[in-house]
């Protein structure tokens, strides 16, 4: 009797061992993927802008986001469009916030300060290089703008006489006909800060 019981136990052990090593048995499920936190960057950050100035913001996420919902922490300081263009109104600091339209909890933010227009004589000096130019029709000249104690993401270029010469968004002037004109560059985020140069076309 004891011998039969011992043989039965051995047989069960062999069957269990064969089942455990059966190559046809289904593999255990893989571990769940590790989900990393989603990061959102909004820029430019810590920008300064004067009232009525505009500044375009962009949001970048570590995961795929179809579109962004833009908002401000204080609507009295400015407004922001659906595509992230901030328009300054009243002096003060405000947070620009972007949240994923399909996941409101995925957000990023940046700060912007609306500064009061400078009083006469206190504005930073804006210099154009060259400060004057003499060219012939159809010739081009590239201008650069520099501001003392002024940080701006770019410059807005203007020709005060497009019939005489036009200027591109990057500061390249193209002469059209003989005459004297003035080219102006204003800080993109602080449009009260401008510089100018005279151009003679002959």
C-alpha positions as CSV (number, residue, x, y, z in Angstrom):
1,X,0.0,0.0,0.0
2,X,2.7,2.4,0.9
3,X,4.6,1.5,-2.2
4,X,1.6,2.3,-4.3
5,X,1.1,5.6,-2.6
6,X,4.8,6.5,-3.1
7,X,4.5,5.6,-6.8
8,X,1.4,7.8,-7.2
9,X,3.2,10.8,-5.6
10,X,6.2,10.3,-8.0
11,X,3.8,10.1,-11.0
12,X,2.1,13.3,-10.0
13,X,5.4,15.1,-9.6
14,X,6.5,13.9,-13.0
15,X,3.3,15.1,-14.6
16,X,3.5,18.5,-12.9
17,X,7.2,18.8,-14.1
18,X,6.2,18.0,-17.7
19,X,3.3,20.6,-17.6
20,X,5.7,23.3,-16.2
21,X,8.2,22.7,-19.1
22,X,5.6,22.2,-21.8
23,X,6.8,24.5,-24.7
24,X,3.2,24.7,-25.9
25,X,2.0,26.4,-22.7
26,X,1.1,30.1,-23.1
27,X,3.8,32.6,-22.1
28,X,3.1,34.9,-19.1
29,X,1.8,38.4,-20.1
30,X,4.5,41.1,-20.4
31,X,4.7,43.7,-17.6
32,X,2.7,46.9,-18.1
33,X,4.7,49.7,-19.8
34,X,6.2,52.4,-17.6
35,X,4.4,55.7,-18.2
36,X,6.6,58.7,-18.0
37,X,5.2,62.1,-16.9
38,X,4.3,64.4,-19.8
39,X,6.3,67.7,-19.9
40,X,5.1,70.9,-21.5
41,X,7.3,73.9,-22.4
42,X,5.8,77.3,-23.2
43,X,7.9,80.1,-24.6
44,X,9.2,82.7,-24.7
45,X,9.4,82.8,-20.9
46,X,10.1,85.9,-18.7
47,X,9.4,88.2,-21.7
48,X,8.7,92.0,-21.3
49,X,6.3,93.8,-23.5
50,X,4.7,97.3,-23.6
51,X,1.0,98.0,-23.7
52,X,-0.6,97.2,-27.1
53,X,2.4,95.1,-28.1
54,X,1.9,91.6,-29.2
55,X,3.9,88.4,-28.7
56,X,3.4,84.9,-30.1
57,X,3.7,82.0,-27.8
58,X,4.3,78.3,-28.6
59,X,3.8,75.2,-26.6
60,X,5.9,72.0,-27.0
61,X,5.0,68.7,-25.4
62,X,6.9,65.4,-24.8
63,X,3.8,63.6,-26.1
64,X,1.5,64.1,-29.1
65,X,-0.9,67.0,-28.7
66,X,-3.4,68.0,-31.4
67,X,-4.0,71.5,-30.2
68,X,-3.7,73.9,-27.3
69,X,-6.2,75.9,-25.2
70,X,-4.6,79.2,-24.2
71,X,-5.5,81.2,-21.1
72,X,-4.2,84.0,-18.8
73,X,-3.9,84.2,-15.0
74,X,-5.1,87.8,-15.2
75,X,-7.3,89.0,-18.0
76,X,-6.8,92.6,-17.0
77,X,-3.2,92.5,-18.2
78,X,-3.9,91.4,-21.7
79,X,-5.6,89.0,-24.0
80,X,-4.5,85.8,-25.8
81,X,-5.9,84.4,-29.1
82,X,-6.7,80.8,-29.8
83,X,-3.4,80.4,-31.6
84,X,-1.3,81.8,-28.7
85,X,-0.8,85.5,-29.7
86,X,-0.7,87.6,-26.5
87,X,-1.7,91.3,-26.7
88,X,-0.7,93.5,-23.8
89,X,-3.0,95.9,-22.1
90,X,-2.2,97.0,-18.5
91,X,1.3,97.0,-16.8
92,X,1.9,94.1,-14.5
93,X,2.9,90.4,-14.6
94,X,0.7,87.7,-15.9
95,X,1.0,83.9,-16.5
96,X,0.4,82.6,-20.0
97,X,-0.9,79.0,-19.8
98,X,-1.3,76.3,-22.5
99,X,-3.3,73.1,-21.8
100,X,-3.8,70.2,-24.2
101,X,-7.3,70.3,-25.7
102,X,-7.7,66.5,-25.4
103,X,-6.2,66.3,-21.9
104,X,-6.8,69.5,-19.7
105,X,-4.4,68.2,-17.1
106,X,-1.4,68.4,-19.5
107,X,-0.4,72.1,-19.2
108,X,2.6,74.4,-19.3
109,X,3.1,78.1,-18.4
110,X,5.3,81.1,-19.0
111,X,5.5,84.5,-17.4
112,X,5.2,87.8,-19.2
113,X,5.5,91.4,-17.8
114,X,3.7,94.3,-19.3
115,X,5.8,97.4,-18.7
116,X,4.7,101.0,-18.8
117,X,5.9,103.1,-21.7
118,X,9.1,104.9,-20.9
119,X,9.0,108.6,-20.1
120,X,10.7,111.0,-22.5
121,X,14.5,110.6,-22.6
122,X,14.5,107.3,-20.6
123,X,14.0,104.9,-23.5
124,X,16.9,102.6,-24.5
125,X,18.8,103.7,-27.5
126,X,18.2,101.7,-30.7
127,X,21.0,101.8,-33.3
128,X,20.8,100.6,-36.9
129,X,23.9,99.4,-38.7
130,X,24.6,100.8,-41.1
131,X,23.2,104.1,-39.9
132,X,22.9,105.4,-43.4
133,X,23.3,104.0,-46.9
134,X,23.9,105.2,-50.5
135,X,22.8,102.7,-53.1
136,X,21.5,102.4,-56.7
137,X,18.1,101.2,-57.8
138,X,17.7,97.4,-57.6
139,X,20.6,97.1,-55.2
140,X,20.1,95.7,-51.7
141,X,21.6,96.4,-48.3
142,X,21.1,94.4,-45.1
143,X,20.4,96.4,-41.9
144,X,20.8,95.2,-38.3
145,X,19.3,96.7,-35.1
146,X,20.8,96.8,-31.7
147,X,19.2,98.1,-28.4
148,X,21.1,99.2,-25.3
149,X,19.7,97.5,-22.2
150,X,17.0,96.0,-24.3
151,X,16.1,92.3,-24.8
152,X,13.7,91.6,-27.6
153,X,12.9,88.4,-29.6
154,X,13.1,90.3,-32.8
155,X,12.6,93.5,-34.7
156,X,9.7,94.9,-36.9
157,X,11.1,96.6,-40.0
158,X,9.4,99.5,-41.7
159,X,10.0,101.5,-44.8
160,X,8.6,105.1,-44.7
161,X,8.7,105.2,-48.5
162,X,8.0,101.9,-50.2
163,X,8.0,103.5,-53.6
164,X,11.7,104.4,-53.1
165,X,12.8,101.3,-51.2
166,X,11.2,98.3,-49.5
167,X,12.5,96.3,-46.6
168,X,11.9,92.6,-45.7
169,X,11.0,91.2,-42.3
170,X,14.7,90.3,-41.8
171,X,16.0,93.8,-42.5
172,X,17.1,93.5,-46.2
173,X,16.3,96.7,-48.0
174,X,15.8,96.8,-51.8
175,X,16.1,100.1,-53.7
176,X,13.4,100.8,-56.3
177,X,13.9,104.3,-57.6
178,X,15.9,107.4,-57.0
179,X,15.1,109.3,-53.8
180,X,15.7,109.6,-50.1
181,X,13.8,107.5,-47.6
182,X,14.0,106.4,-43.9
183,X,14.0,102.8,-42.6
184,X,12.8,102.1,-39.1
185,X,13.3,99.1,-36.8
186,X,11.1,98.7,-33.6
187,X,11.5,96.0,-30.9
188,X,8.9,93.3,-31.6
189,X,7.8,93.1,-27.9
190,X,8.4,96.7,-27.1
191,X,7.2,98.7,-30.1
192,X,7.8,102.0,-28.4
193,X,11.6,101.4,-28.8
194,X,12.7,102.2,-32.3
195,X,15.7,103.3,-34.3
196,X,16.0,104.7,-37.8
197,X,18.5,105.2,-40.7
198,X,18.5,107.3,-43.8
199,X,18.9,105.7,-47.3
200,X,19.7,107.6,-50.5
201,X,19.0,105.9,-53.8
202,X,20.6,107.5,-56.8
